[in-house]
């Protein structure tokens, strides 16, 4: 029972007591009014949300940092009586979430008026059998997996004596993929042998290395047919292909809890409804590493390279190298929910996974912790004919300790290509030139 209902009940009791004590008709009439108001409000509230349905329809359950996440909401009155007012409260935990509120109501002359608000509530007067639709657009600013809802629908009687509500449970989640930037160039170490040494492993994909020919089988593509052999044998002959290990890229991302640093946050330009127009990466080395890993994976997959991912966060993630858009989505979804709370530093990760990497593969390591143990791991990879690229997330720019003197030169001395990424600098330029560019990183 609300405070208003208690006040009405107290007024009814006072009026009734006064009427019984004095016998005056006015007090009896007031008692009847308060009793009738109380009963009417109670009955009205029982029907306020009766046969009311709510539906949310996201355009997609996957979004990306810097893009809009769009939803369509529908509130339908399936009852034979109109609803005086309805309030919808959405508890979606997506950062920066703003429901583009639509307040609607019947005013003088039956006109229907709409206006936008900055809160995340929706109030509407809905006729019998009518529906209200509105769109919600949210600029995604942080990677992760977020719930959609729960949604609470509130209403009451005209006097606000008996508020009622019911909750629409959480049914879906949205995955916000990490930010990616286009890389026009990325330094790739040259192999020790021109073109590499082809792996003796069959593949269903077309590669530059044809090892043999065989008879055509259902499902083989037309681009696999070897026409000279087909003409000579008078039947369809197709080529068998093998992998080129130099086309296989392995991304090793440091998710060790003790190797993460966070600097000072730079101000974001406020846009419509206070939402940043261009989201920036958080000033954390781990977030820069995730965005860099996602950008590198996208760059090489667009070049039809086979890309794999190794990162030991809260859980161990190992994605075998493959090509195509599905591989990119697999890597981005893994990075989107990656917990930077791992128990293994990069040298331990390389020790565990290094023997499984094929000879001639390129290993791209992203980390903010550079020490002698990592240099020894790089040396071991180089000696075993695995080329390395070291992307250093400068810890000093993220509020951490400075790099040890001469450590980058030691990494280059063992044969690694070294790139340096600093907080607030252009990520695409840093990954291309290996030197920080004094320009704020934003999309």
Secondary structure, 3 states (H helix, E strand, C coil): CCHHHHHHHHHHHHHHHHHHHHCCHHHHHHHHHHHHHHHHHHHHHHHCCCCEEEEEEECCCEEECCCEEEEEEEEEECCCCCEEEEEEEECCCCCCCCCCEEEEEECHHHCEEEEEECCCEEEEEECCCCEEEEEEEEECCCCEEEEECCEEEEECCCCCCCCEEEEECCCEEEEEECCCCCCCCCCCCCCCCCCCCCCCCEECCCCCEEEEEEECCCCCCHHHECHHHHHHHCCCEEEEEECCHHHEEEEEECCEHHHCCECCCCCCCECHHHCECCCCCCCEHHHHHHHHHHHHHHHHHHCCCEEEEEEECCCEEEEEEECCHHHHHHHHHHHHCCCCCECCCHHHHHHHHHHHCCCCCEEEEEECCCCHHHHHHHHHHHHCCCEEEEEEECHHHHCCCCCCCCHHHHHHHCCCEEEEECCCCCHHHHHHHCCCCCCCCCC
